[in-house]
């Protein structure tokens, strides 16, 4: 009888520990910690504020008075964000230009972006820069023109490839983030 009581007590203790282990397993943290979180490369991400830059590339650029002309404009723009996001992507240049025709209060039509136009100078093997405010773009074939306010510099003597570096800080969050980069969730 004493042996059966000892066996019953041991069984009860064993069942208690087994049930405790099961309960602990069910109440353990079901979501992974940030260090254990699964990788999200290639998966849609929720919108977030991502300060980004846009780069337009062209065969050349001329700044004459209040008019910037980009010859041989690339059909797509490069968009990128630095730390901590490190996001990059592309947008069609034509889609980007829609920001100047939007009536939204945070569009480029309402708040034109500043940009640095950087053009190679073949003769001097250097670069010439101008800082401008970009307004009223017009795309005709591979020629893109902007009305501009020149803030600093000029492009005198620049005769090579050109890049226009734009800050998109004023655009809404949905257009600043997407599953395929830092820009234009709503455009293919």
DRENVO-179012 format. One line per 4 residues: their letters; for each residue y, x, z of N, C-alpha, C, O. Coordinates in nm, 4 decimals. Atoms other than C-alpha are relative to their C-alpha. Layout:
BEGIN
A	Y/X/Z/Y/X/Z/Y/X/Z/Y/X/Z ~ ...
***
This chain:
BEGIN
XXXX	-0.1182/0.0825/0.0000/0.0000/0.0000/0.0000/0.1248/0.0871/0.0000/0.2236/0.0585/-0.0675 ~ -0.1123/-0.0910/-0.0044/0.2290/0.2852/0.0825/0.0234/0.0620/-0.1376/0.1387/0.0806/-0.1768 ~ -0.0102/-0.0593/0.1333/0.1597/0.4381/-0.2608/0.0615/-0.0993/-0.0966/0.1420/-0.0607/-0.1814 ~ -0.0551/0.0995/0.0926/0.2400/0.1115/-0.4391/0.1480/-0.0234/0.0285/0.2254/-0.0474/-0.0643
XXXX	-0.1429/0.0131/-0.0312/0.5728/0.0818/-0.2489/0.0781/0.1189/-0.0552/0.1876/0.1017/-0.1087 ~ -0.0654/-0.1203/0.0532/0.6623/0.4380/-0.3449/0.0110/-0.0092/-0.1514/0.1139/0.0259/-0.2089 ~ 0.0000/0.0159/0.1445/0.5672/0.3656/-0.7052/0.1033/-0.1051/-0.0410/0.1748/-0.0855/-0.1393 ~ -0.0967/0.1059/0.0295/0.7762/0.0438/-0.7025/0.1431/0.0530/0.0192/0.2311/0.0231/-0.0615
XXXX	-0.1322/-0.0557/-0.0251/1.0746/0.2296/-0.5535/0.0389/0.0977/-0.1107/0.1521/0.0967/-0.1592 ~ -0.0272/-0.0949/0.1085/1.0460/0.5056/-0.8115/0.0271/-0.0729/-0.1317/0.1158/-0.0331/-0.2073 ~ -0.0195/0.0789/0.1211/1.0179/0.2486/-1.0918/0.1386/-0.0643/0.0018/0.2085/-0.0647/-0.0995 ~ -0.1318/0.0632/-0.0124/1.3278/0.0664/-0.9616/0.1102/0.1028/-0.0238/0.2066/0.0750/-0.0952
XXXX	-0.0995/-0.1059/0.0187/1.5240/0.3928/-0.9452/0.0032/0.0417/-0.1468/0.1107/0.0619/-0.2033 ~ 0.0069/-0.0384/0.1421/1.4024/0.4861/-1.2961/0.0668/-0.1028/-0.0894/0.1405/-0.0663/-0.1810 ~ -0.0615/0.1068/0.0786/1.5063/0.1479/-1.4392/0.1510/0.0015/0.0212/0.2270/-0.0162/-0.0740 ~ -0.1427/-0.0053/-0.0292/1.8442/0.1758/-1.2644/0.0676/0.1114/-0.0807/0.1724/0.0893/-0.1415
XXXX	-0.0575/-0.1112/0.0767/1.9088/0.5189/-1.4223/-0.0025/-0.0281/-0.1509/0.0918/0.0075/-0.2216 ~ 0.0091/0.0335/0.1429/1.7934/0.3958/-1.7644/0.1090/-0.1004/-0.0379/0.1749/-0.0855/-0.1408 ~ -0.1042/0.0988/0.0274/2.0252/0.0932/-1.7451/0.1396/0.0629/0.0077/0.2279/0.0283/-0.0707 ~ -0.1286/-0.0697/-0.0116/2.3125/0.3168/-1.6327/0.0276/0.0816/-0.1260/0.1404/0.0832/-0.1754
XXXX	-0.0168/-0.0809/0.1206/2.2573/0.5453/-1.9301/0.0348/-0.0881/-0.1198/0.1201/-0.0520/-0.2009 ~ -0.0287/0.0929/0.1093/2.2547/0.2488/-2.1706/0.1415/-0.0537/0.0130/0.2132/-0.0629/-0.0866 ~ -0.1353/0.0517/-0.0229/2.5725/0.1082/-2.0153/0.1034/0.1065/-0.0343/0.2048/0.0763/-0.0973 ~ -0.0924/-0.1081/0.0327/2.7437/0.4482/-2.0409/0.0104/0.0198/-0.1502/0.1197/0.0425/-0.2021
XXXX	-0.0012/-0.0172/0.1453/2.6443/0.4771/-2.4065/0.0804/-0.1106/-0.0668/0.1493/-0.0855/-0.1657 ~ -0.0729/0.1108/0.0605/2.7899/0.1336/-2.4812/0.1489/0.0056/0.0305/0.2293/-0.0450/-0.0479 ~ -0.1414/-0.0063/-0.0350/3.1185/0.2055/-2.3045/0.0627/0.1323/-0.0403/0.1812/0.1536/-0.0146 ~ -0.0566/-0.1272/0.0450/3.1631/0.5536/-2.4516/0.1056/-0.0282/-0.1063/0.1012/-0.1314/-0.1732
XXXX	-0.1095/0.0157/0.0954/3.4709/0.5999/-2.6681/-0.0564/-0.0185/-0.1409/-0.1095/0.0765/-0.1983 ~ 0.0574/0.0234/0.1312/3.3679/0.4364/-2.9974/0.0821/0.0594/-0.1136/0.0271/0.0849/-0.2207 ~ -0.0798/-0.0582/0.1075/3.6596/0.5769/-3.1991/0.0105/0.1501/0.0213/0.0249/0.1967/0.1344 ~ -0.0037/-0.1449/-0.0145/3.6666/0.9475/-3.2727/0.1383/0.0471/0.0449/0.2397/-0.0173/0.0182
XXXX	-0.1263/-0.0613/-0.0392/3.9322/1.1677/-3.1211/0.0614/0.0596/-0.1252/-0.0085/0.0766/-0.2251 ~ -0.0615/-0.0570/0.1202/4.1858/1.3171/-3.3640/-0.0755/0.1215/-0.0538/-0.0848/0.1395/-0.1752 ~ 0.0738/-0.1171/0.0458/3.9830/1.6387/-3.3751/-0.1296/-0.0400/-0.0696/-0.1797/0.0342/-0.1541 ~ 0.1250/0.0456/0.0587/3.6734/1.4361/-3.4688/0.0223/-0.1001/-0.1126/-0.0743/-0.1423/-0.1763
XXXX	-0.0275/0.1039/0.0995/3.8471/1.1930/-3.7072/-0.0525/0.0437/-0.1363/-0.0433/0.1611/-0.1723 ~ 0.0525/-0.0351/0.1313/3.6867/1.1766/-4.0506/0.1127/0.0380/-0.0954/0.2260/-0.0080/-0.0809 ~ -0.0972/-0.0414/0.1006/3.8646/1.3392/-4.3427/0.0399/-0.1206/-0.0844/-0.0411/-0.2105/-0.1067 ~ -0.0500/0.1145/0.0753/4.0791/1.1021/-4.5493/0.0424/0.0373/-0.1415/0.1099/-0.0416/-0.2075
XXXX	-0.0377/-0.0413/0.1348/4.1221/1.2968/-4.8729/-0.0559/-0.0992/-0.0999/-0.1749/-0.1305/-0.0971 ~ 0.0428/0.0932/0.1033/4.1081/1.0551/-5.1637/-0.0089/-0.1446/0.0435/-0.0481/-0.2301/-0.0358 ~ 0.0030/0.1380/-0.0504/4.1314/0.7430/-4.9469/0.1420/-0.0498/0.0198/0.2290/0.0270/0.0608 ~ -0.1347/0.0538/-0.0229/4.4333/0.5104/-4.9328/0.0417/0.0177/0.1457/-0.0389/0.0026/0.2374
XXXX	-0.0549/-0.0207/-0.1338/4.6554/0.5804/-4.6346/0.1068/-0.1056/0.0267/0.1716/-0.1534/-0.0664 ~ -0.1071/0.0960/-0.0309/4.8880/0.3422/-4.4505/0.1353/0.0648/-0.0272/0.1501/0.1855/-0.0082 ~ -0.1329/-0.0551/0.0256/5.2563/0.3839/-4.5477/0.0579/0.0657/0.1247/0.0375/0.0195/0.2369 ~ -0.0696/-0.0696/-0.1064/5.4560/0.6276/-4.3391/0.1221/0.0670/-0.0611/0.1289/0.0852/-0.1827
XXXX	-0.1180/-0.0676/0.0512/5.7915/0.7985/-4.3688/-0.0384/0.1432/-0.0322/-0.0863/0.2179/0.0532 ~ 0.0332/-0.1334/0.0460/5.7424/1.1115/-4.5735/0.1199/0.0548/-0.0776/0.1334/0.0255/-0.1964 ~ -0.1099/-0.0592/0.0741/6.0590/1.3039/-4.6621/-0.0571/0.0864/-0.1126/-0.1357/0.1779/-0.0881 ~ 0.0582/-0.0646/0.1159/5.9836/1.4254/-5.0122/0.1070/0.0500/-0.0950/0.2249/0.0176/-0.0805
XXXX	-0.0859/-0.0490/0.1074/6.1348/1.6027/-5.3111/-0.0610/-0.0407/-0.1325/-0.1829/-0.0528/-0.1447 ~ 0.0427/0.0286/0.1358/6.1168/1.5122/-5.6793/0.0455/0.1171/-0.0858/0.1560/0.1683/-0.0682 ~ -0.0365/-0.1056/0.0937/6.1144/1.7770/-5.9509/-0.0181/-0.0524/-0.1416/-0.1283/-0.0907/-0.1810 ~ 0.0039/0.0311/0.1429/6.2007/1.6921/-6.3111/0.0057/0.1324/-0.0755/0.0866/0.2188/-0.0415
XXXX	-0.0009/-0.1225/0.0801/6.1241/1.9644/-6.5671/0.0360/-0.0327/-0.1440/-0.0008/-0.1378/-0.1965 ~ -0.0431/0.0188/0.1382/6.2767/2.0060/-6.9131/0.0071/0.1360/-0.0695/0.0084/0.2408/-0.0049 ~ -0.0139/-0.1254/0.0770/6.3025/2.2627/-7.1943/0.1374/0.0628/0.0207/0.1527/0.1845/0.0103 ~ -0.1335/-0.0526/-0.0184/6.6738/2.2945/-7.1258/0.0929/-0.1039/0.0595/0.0597/-0.2222/0.0665
XXXX	-0.0989/0.0899/-0.0594/6.9847/2.1474/-6.9631/0.1394/0.0481/-0.0345/0.1657/0.1681/-0.0427 ~ -0.1410/-0.0298/0.0232/7.3549/2.1280/-7.0413/0.0823/-0.0891/0.0905/0.0535/-0.2075/0.1078 ~ -0.0932/0.0740/-0.0846/7.6333/2.0245/-6.8090/0.1367/0.0103/-0.0652/0.1988/0.1166/-0.0659 ~ -0.1287/0.0032/0.0682/7.9448/1.9195/-6.9974/0.0855/-0.1080/0.0648/0.0600/-0.2272/0.0473
XXXX	-0.0854/0.0948/-0.0715/8.2164/1.7583/-6.7870/-0.0814/-0.0773/0.1022/-0.1416/-0.0188/0.1922 ~ 0.0716/0.0880/-0.0933/8.0621/1.4636/-6.6056/-0.1324/-0.0486/-0.0588/-0.1801/-0.1561/-0.0224 ~ 0.1235/0.0405/0.0663/7.7461/1.4524/-6.8212/-0.1021/0.1142/0.0071/-0.0742/0.2271/-0.0333 ~ 0.1122/-0.0936/-0.0021/7.4117/1.6278/-6.7592/-0.1006/-0.0479/-0.1042/-0.1417/-0.1639/-0.1024
XXXX	0.0986/0.0332/0.1021/7.1729/1.6361/-7.0566/-0.1214/0.0905/0.0172/-0.1097/0.2130/0.0171 ~ 0.1262/-0.0727/-0.0097/6.8090/1.7372/-7.0151/-0.0753/-0.0210/-0.1308/-0.1115/-0.1337/-0.1645 ~ 0.0740/0.0054/0.1267/6.6363/1.8183/-7.3458/-0.1462/0.0332/0.0262/-0.1775/0.1243/0.1029 ~ 0.1433/-0.0261/-0.0161/6.2570/1.8025/-7.3683/-0.0482/-0.0338/0.1398/-0.1261/0.0408/0.1991
XXXX	0.0390/0.0405/-0.1362/6.2161/1.6161/-7.0398/-0.1503/-0.0278/0.0058/-0.2067/-0.0869/-0.0863 ~ 0.1430/0.0262/-0.0202/5.8604/1.6036/-6.9085/-0.0202/-0.1496/0.0241/0.0628/-0.2131/0.0892 ~ 0.0240/0.1432/-0.0217/5.7067/1.2536/-6.9145/-0.0379/-0.0346/0.1439/-0.0407/-0.1518/0.1814 ~ 0.0308/0.0270/-0.1398/5.6089/1.2941/-6.5508/0.0815/0.0915/0.0907/0.1194/0.2024/0.0528
XXXX	-0.0720/-0.0760/-0.1016/5.7882/1.4122/-6.2380/-0.0995/0.0425/0.1069/-0.2004/-0.0243/0.1295 ~ 0.0827/-0.0496/-0.1100/5.6351/1.6149/-5.9563/0.0662/-0.0428/0.1299/0.1877/-0.0307/0.1454 ~ -0.0508/0.0416/-0.1304/5.6720/1.4806/-5.6030/-0.0808/0.0725/0.1057/-0.2033/0.0805/0.0962 ~ 0.0745/-0.0683/-0.1052/5.5849/1.6745/-5.2907/0.0709/-0.0132/0.1331/0.1925/-0.0312/0.1399
XXXX	-0.0512/0.0012/-0.1368/5.6281/1.6696/-4.9155/-0.0560/0.1222/0.0707/-0.1684/0.1649/0.0441 ~ 0.0428/-0.1175/-0.0746/5.6074/1.9640/-4.6815/-0.0590/-0.0427/0.1333/-0.0864/-0.1608/0.1544 ~ 0.0615/0.0250/-0.1302/5.4677/1.9886/-4.3309/0.0677/-0.1141/0.0720/0.1882/-0.1322/0.0546 ~ 0.1421/-0.0119/-0.0317/5.3252/1.8110/-4.1498/-0.0899/-0.0718/-0.1008/-0.2122/-0.0615/-0.0909
XXXX	0.0800/0.0833/0.0894/5.2124/1.5835/-4.4367/-0.0687/0.0800/-0.1093/-0.1871/0.0593/-0.1357 ~ 0.0530/-0.0795/0.1107/5.1630/1.8340/-4.7206/-0.0615/-0.0891/-0.1078/-0.1783/-0.0748/-0.1437 ~ 0.0444/0.0945/0.1012/5.1368/1.5605/-4.9786/0.0644/0.0351/-0.1325/0.1763/0.0863/-0.1353 ~ -0.0553/-0.0261/0.1329/5.1875/1.5951/-5.3539/-0.0546/-0.1023/-0.0972/-0.1621/-0.1586/-0.0767
XXXX	0.0454/0.0936/0.1011/5.1627/1.3758/-5.6582/0.0936/-0.0004/-0.1186/0.1802/0.0861/-0.1318 ~ -0.0793/0.0134/0.1213/5.3172/1.2640/-5.9839/0.0522/-0.1423/-0.0109/-0.0043/-0.2352/0.0468 ~ -0.0508/0.1318/0.0373/5.5278/0.9743/-6.1062/0.0458/0.0113/-0.1442/0.0956/0.1156/-0.1864 ~ -0.0508/0.0003/0.1360/5.6079/0.8802/-6.4599/0.1527/0.0045/0.0060/0.2141/-0.0669/0.0853
XXXX	-0.1451/-0.0127/0.0008/5.9658/0.9802/-6.5375/0.0656/-0.1359/-0.0243/0.1655/-0.1690/0.0396 ~ -0.0557/0.1326/0.0282/6.0315/0.6335/-6.6818/-0.0019/-0.0895/0.1237/0.0921/-0.1659/0.1458 ~ 0.0065/0.0800/-0.1234/5.9173/0.4724/-6.3537/0.1034/0.0484/0.1006/0.1669/-0.0321/0.1688 ~ -0.0991/-0.0567/-0.0913/6.1361/0.7062/-6.1530/0.1402/-0.0504/-0.0349/0.2189/-0.0823/0.0543
XXXX	-0.1338/0.0413/0.0435/6.4408/0.6075/-6.3592/0.0298/-0.1451/0.0337/0.1463/-0.1846/0.0358 ~ -0.0203/0.1395/-0.0401/6.3883/0.2426/-6.2588/0.0753/-0.0099/0.1318/0.1348/-0.1138/0.1603 ~ -0.0718/0.0014/-0.1276/6.5344/0.3361/-5.9187/0.1504/-0.0132/-0.0184/0.2194/-0.0569/0.0738 ~ -0.1434/0.0143/0.0254/6.8812/0.3453/-6.0797/0.0350/-0.1401/-0.0490/0.1525/-0.1769/-0.0490
XXXX	-0.0293/0.1349/0.0482/6.8464/-0.0088/-6.2190/-0.0348/-0.1069/0.1030/-0.0115/-0.2253/0.0792 ~ 0.0379/0.0937/-0.1050/6.7194/-0.1700/-5.8992/0.1231/-0.0515/0.0735/0.2214/0.0206/0.0906 ~ -0.1079/0.0573/-0.0814/6.9437/-0.4036/-5.7015/-0.0263/0.0159/0.1491/0.0522/-0.0312/0.2314 ~ 0.0329/-0.0187/-0.1413/6.7759/-0.3037/-5.3763/0.1094/0.0816/0.0681/0.1670/0.1715/0.0069
XXXX	-0.1085/-0.0709/-0.0698/7.0228/-0.1819/-5.1118/-0.0285/0.1484/0.0204/0.0642/0.2256/0.0449 ~ 0.0336/-0.1407/-0.0207/6.8357/0.1483/-5.0802/-0.0419/0.0684/-0.1297/-0.1101/0.1709/-0.1259 ~ 0.0356/-0.0591/0.1284/6.7981/0.2207/-5.4531/0.0971/0.1125/-0.0353/0.2008/0.1284/0.0291 ~ -0.0896/-0.1050/0.0484/6.9506/0.5155/-5.6388/0.1247/-0.0596/-0.0649/0.2266/0.0084/-0.0762
XXXX	-0.1196/0.0652/0.0545/7.1882/0.2648/-5.8008/0.1055/-0.0156/0.1088/0.2249/-0.0010/0.0823 ~ -0.0929/0.0184/-0.1129/7.3433/0.2012/-5.4576/0.0368/0.1325/0.0662/0.1512/0.1523/0.1070 ~ -0.0219/-0.1301/-0.0633/7.3046/0.5547/-5.3176/-0.0564/0.1079/-0.0922/-0.1718/0.1478/-0.0760 ~ 0.0514/-0.1003/0.0949/7.2751/0.8107/-5.6005/-0.0410/0.1281/0.0722/0.0251/0.1711/0.1667
XXXX	0.0492/-0.1209/-0.0671/7.0757/1.1197/-5.5064/0.0768/0.1252/-0.0406/0.1281/0.1351/-0.1521 ~ -0.0477/-0.1338/0.0322/7.2070/1.4725/-5.4881/-0.1157/0.0762/-0.0633/-0.2324/0.0473/-0.0369 ~ 0.1043/-0.0804/0.0633/7.0202/1.7257/-5.6975/0.0545/0.1380/-0.0310/0.1743/0.1558/-0.0534 ~ -0.0335/-0.1333/0.0483/7.0192/2.0937/-5.7775/-0.0641/0.0160/-0.1367/-0.1849/-0.0023/-0.1523
XXXX	0.0490/-0.0258/0.1352/6.9877/2.1698/-6.1482/-0.0091/0.1519/-0.0120/0.0902/0.2225/0.0050 ~ 0.0248/-0.1434/0.0066/6.8355/2.5137/-6.1959/-0.0510/0.0335/-0.1401/-0.1549/-0.0172/-0.1825 ~ 0.0316/-0.0297/0.1399/6.8266/2.6629/-6.5479/-0.0093/0.1515/-0.0192/0.0752/0.2266/0.0296 ~ 0.0134/-0.1416/0.0330/6.6997/2.9998/-6.6721/0.1098/0.0420/-0.0961/0.1519/-0.0345/-0.1829
XXXX	-0.0958/-0.0627/0.0893/6.9502/3.2268/-6.8402/-0.0749/0.1151/-0.0657/-0.0969/0.2185/-0.0026 ~ 0.0851/-0.0989/0.0682/6.7505/3.4242/-7.1006/0.0657/0.1372/-0.0089/0.0002/0.2385/0.0159 ~ -0.0679/-0.1273/0.0197/7.0117/3.6937/-7.1640/0.0086/0.0818/0.1288/-0.0068/0.2039/0.1261 ~ -0.0152/-0.0719/-0.1269/7.0596/3.7820/-6.7982/-0.1291/0.0026/0.0809/-0.1332/0.0601/0.1897
XXXX	0.1276/0.0091/-0.0714/6.6972/3.7133/-6.6987/0.0222/-0.0516/0.1420/-0.0368/-0.0016/0.2378 ~ -0.0316/0.0565/-0.1302/6.8361/3.5053/-6.4150/-0.0025/-0.1513/-0.0042/-0.0523/-0.2122/-0.0989 ~ -0.0035/0.1451/-0.0126/6.8915/3.1502/-6.3026/0.1433/-0.0416/0.0312/0.2139/0.0245/0.1074 ~ -0.1319/0.0573/-0.0253/7.2075/2.9411/-6.3063/-0.0214/-0.1367/0.0637/-0.1057/-0.2137/0.0178
XXXX	0.0185/0.1252/-0.0737/7.2433/2.6480/-6.0633/0.1295/-0.0802/0.0060/0.2399/-0.0257/0.0035 ~ -0.1108/0.0911/-0.0266/7.4658/2.3453/-6.0225/-0.0527/-0.1097/0.0917/-0.1673/-0.1528/0.0786 ~ 0.0347/0.1105/-0.0898/7.4616/2.0808/-5.7492/0.0798/-0.1213/-0.0471/0.2018/-0.1156/-0.0625 ~ -0.0624/0.1193/0.0570/7.5313/1.7299/-5.8758/-0.0475/-0.1255/0.0720/-0.1466/-0.1236/0.1449
XXXX	0.0432/0.1337/-0.0395/7.5133/1.3618/-5.7863/-0.0433/-0.0678/-0.1288/0.0340/-0.0750/-0.2243 ~ 0.0562/0.0592/0.1220/7.2893/1.1846/-6.0406/0.0256/-0.1502/-0.0059/-0.0084/-0.2239/0.0867 ~ -0.0299/0.1422/0.0172/7.4059/0.8475/-6.1753/-0.0378/-0.0436/-0.1414/-0.0417/0.0382/-0.2333 ~ 0.0167/0.0662/0.1299/7.3242/0.6110/-6.4630/-0.0835/0.0780/-0.1014/-0.0300/0.1206/-0.2038
XXXX	0.0819/-0.0739/0.0965/7.0311/0.7827/-6.6360/-0.0253/-0.0816/-0.1269/-0.0312/-0.2045/-0.1239 ~ 0.0360/0.0619/0.1281/6.9551/0.7112/-7.0024/-0.1052/0.0885/-0.0651/-0.0806/0.2058/-0.0934 ~ 0.1107/-0.0737/0.0620/6.6221/0.8160/-7.1527/-0.0128/-0.0455/-0.1449/-0.0340/-0.1636/-0.1724 ~ 0.0175/0.0261/0.1429/6.6047/0.8389/-7.5323/-0.0964/0.1043/-0.0535/-0.0597/0.2204/-0.0718
XXXX	0.1015/-0.0955/0.0414/6.2820/0.9966/-7.6524/-0.0254/0.0990/0.1121/-0.0603/0.0602/0.2236 ~ 0.0176/-0.1009/-0.1052/6.2568/1.3267/-7.4652/0.1344/0.0575/0.0454/0.1405/0.1682/0.0989 ~ -0.1331/-0.0396/-0.0470/6.6319/1.3473/-7.3945/0.0417/-0.0945/0.1129/0.0435/-0.2164/0.0959 ~ -0.0440/0.0768/-0.1161/6.7506/1.2336/-7.0516/0.1416/0.0425/0.0339/0.1692/0.1611/0.0521
XXXX	-0.1379/-0.0312/-0.0385/7.1199/1.2095/-6.9706/0.0353/-0.0740/0.1282/-0.0127/-0.1845/0.1534 ~ -0.0524/0.0588/-0.1238/7.2914/1.1391/-6.6394/0.1521/0.0127/-0.0024/0.2055/0.1126/-0.0507 ~ -0.1385/-0.0187/-0.0402/7.6509/1.0706/-6.5502/-0.0092/0.0711/0.1337/-0.0947/0.0378/0.2158 ~ 0.0101/-0.0780/-0.1230/7.7186/1.3176/-6.2705/0.1370/0.0221/0.0627/0.2402/0.0179/-0.0044
XXXX	-0.1120/-0.0586/-0.0715/7.9653/1.4217/-6.0073/-0.0460/0.1415/0.0320/-0.1493/0.1605/0.0962 ~ 0.0361/-0.1393/-0.0256/7.9591/1.8008/-5.9938/0.0525/0.0377/0.1382/0.1729/0.0314/0.1631 ~ -0.0389/-0.0394/-0.1358/7.9616/1.9164/-5.6316/0.0231/0.1500/0.0107/0.1056/0.1961/0.0896 ~ -0.0080/-0.1458/-0.0107/7.9177/2.2885/-5.6917/-0.0668/0.0627/-0.1214/-0.1670/0.0109/-0.1708
XXXX	0.0619/-0.0782/0.1065/7.8435/2.5405/-5.9681/0.0191/-0.0588/-0.1383/0.0855/-0.1608/-0.1566 ~ 0.0009/0.0462/0.1387/7.8010/2.5035/-6.3428/-0.1216/0.0628/-0.0680/-0.1923/0.1439/-0.0082 ~ 0.1164/-0.0515/0.0730/7.5401/2.5800/-6.6076/0.0423/0.0880/-0.1175/-0.0344/0.1051/-0.2123 ~ -0.0507/-0.0843/0.1081/7.7537/2.8082/-6.8282/-0.0961/0.1160/-0.0267/-0.1362/0.1882/0.0646
XXXX	0.0872/-0.1101/0.0405/7.5351/3.0496/-7.0217/-0.1480/-0.0259/0.0204/-0.2308/0.0536/-0.0240 ~ 0.1419/0.0298/-0.0247/7.2105/2.8867/-6.9118/-0.0610/-0.0574/-0.1273/-0.0104/-0.1553/-0.1823 ~ 0.0571/0.0412/0.1273/6.9835/2.8491/-7.2131/-0.1531/-0.0058/0.0010/-0.2157/-0.0047/-0.1050 ~ 0.1458/0.0024/-0.0095/6.6255/2.8348/-7.0858/-0.0513/-0.1283/0.0622/0.0186/-0.2295/0.0677
XXXX	0.0650/0.1149/-0.0641/6.3873/2.5980/-6.9135/0.0780/-0.0427/0.1245/0.1411/0.0392/0.1913 ~ -0.0783/0.0559/-0.1103/6.5377/2.3682/-6.6493/-0.0883/-0.0802/0.0945/-0.1884/-0.1393/0.0540 ~ 0.0619/0.0862/-0.1012/6.4267/2.2012/-6.3276/0.1107/-0.0675/0.0786/0.2133/-0.0069/0.1096 ~ -0.0942/0.0773/-0.0807/6.6092/1.9304/-6.1367/-0.0718/-0.0356/0.1286/-0.1746/-0.1032/0.1247
XXXX	0.0613/0.0222/-0.1308/6.5277/1.9164/-5.7637/0.0781/-0.1098/0.0716/0.1947/-0.0912/0.1064 ~ -0.0652/0.1165/-0.0608/6.6064/1.5758/-5.6096/-0.0607/-0.0304/0.1363/-0.1814/-0.0160/0.1561 ~ 0.0446/0.0465/-0.1306/6.5846/1.4571/-5.2501/-0.0123/-0.1518/-0.0070/0.0799/-0.2180/-0.0547 ~ 0.0167/0.1455/0.0061/6.4441/1.1027/-5.2170/0.0083/-0.0642/0.1376/-0.0521/-0.1689/0.1609
XXXX	-0.0063/0.0481/-0.1373/6.5311/1.0506/-4.8528/0.0481/-0.1439/0.0106/0.0155/-0.2101/0.1091 ~ -0.0546/0.1349/-0.0109/6.7090/0.7201/-4.9265/-0.0921/-0.1092/-0.0513/-0.0591/-0.2271/-0.0381 ~ 0.0875/0.1032/0.0552/6.4161/0.5419/-5.0908/-0.0845/-0.0649/0.1080/-0.1116/-0.0029/0.2108 ~ 0.0792/0.0695/-0.1004/6.2101/0.2828/-4.9040/-0.1356/0.0653/0.0204/-0.1871/0.1353/-0.0668
XXXX	0.1273/-0.0606/-0.0387/5.8909/0.3841/-4.7277/-0.1099/-0.0269/-0.1009/-0.1839/0.0651/-0.1358 ~ 0.1101/0.0331/0.0901/5.6574/0.2014/-4.9670/0.0034/0.0843/-0.1259/-0.1018/0.1153/-0.1819 ~ -0.0073/-0.0803/0.1207/5.7869/0.4039/-5.2594/-0.0094/0.1482/0.0310/-0.0268/0.2293/-0.0600 ~ 0.0097/-0.1411/-0.0361/5.7792/0.7301/-5.0646/-0.1420/0.0421/0.0326/-0.1677/0.1614/0.0488
XXXX	0.1354/-0.0362/-0.0375/5.4099/0.7158/-4.9845/-0.0990/-0.0733/-0.0882/-0.0709/-0.1826/-0.1373 ~ 0.1050/0.0679/0.0746/5.0928/0.6336/-5.1666/-0.1316/0.0720/0.0222/-0.1369/0.1789/0.0829 ~ 0.1311/-0.0603/-0.0169/4.7246/0.7051/-5.1779/-0.0180/0.1206/-0.0903/-0.1102/0.1992/-0.0682 ~ 0.0178/-0.1123/0.0902/4.7727/0.9559/-5.4587/0.1165/0.0977/0.0055/0.1399/0.1717/-0.0901
XXXX	-0.1065/-0.0975/-0.0126/5.0670/1.1520/-5.3327/0.1145/-0.0534/0.0827/0.0997/-0.1481/0.1600 ~ -0.1149/0.0315/-0.0827/5.4100/1.1296/-5.1852/0.0883/-0.1058/-0.0620/0.1948/-0.1342/-0.0072 ~ -0.0928/0.0857/0.0719/5.5534/0.8789/-5.4291/-0.0678/-0.1171/-0.0682/-0.1818/-0.1061/-0.1133 ~ 0.0244/0.1134/0.0858/5.5287/0.5404/-5.5902/-0.1357/-0.0677/0.0127/-0.2174/-0.0619/-0.0791
XXXX	0.1238/0.0746/-0.0208/5.2458/0.3353/-5.4451/-0.0137/-0.1147/-0.0996/-0.1255/-0.1532/-0.1337 ~ 0.0045/0.1178/0.0867/5.3381/0.0481/-5.6781/-0.0109/0.0286/-0.1466/-0.0191/-0.0657/-0.2253 ~ 0.0027/-0.0335/0.1420/5.3240/0.2339/-6.0084/-0.1301/0.0721/-0.0337/-0.1810/0.1487/0.0482 ~ 0.1237/-0.0696/0.0388/5.0151/0.3521/-6.2015/0.0260/0.1455/-0.0312/-0.0668/0.2188/-0.0655
***
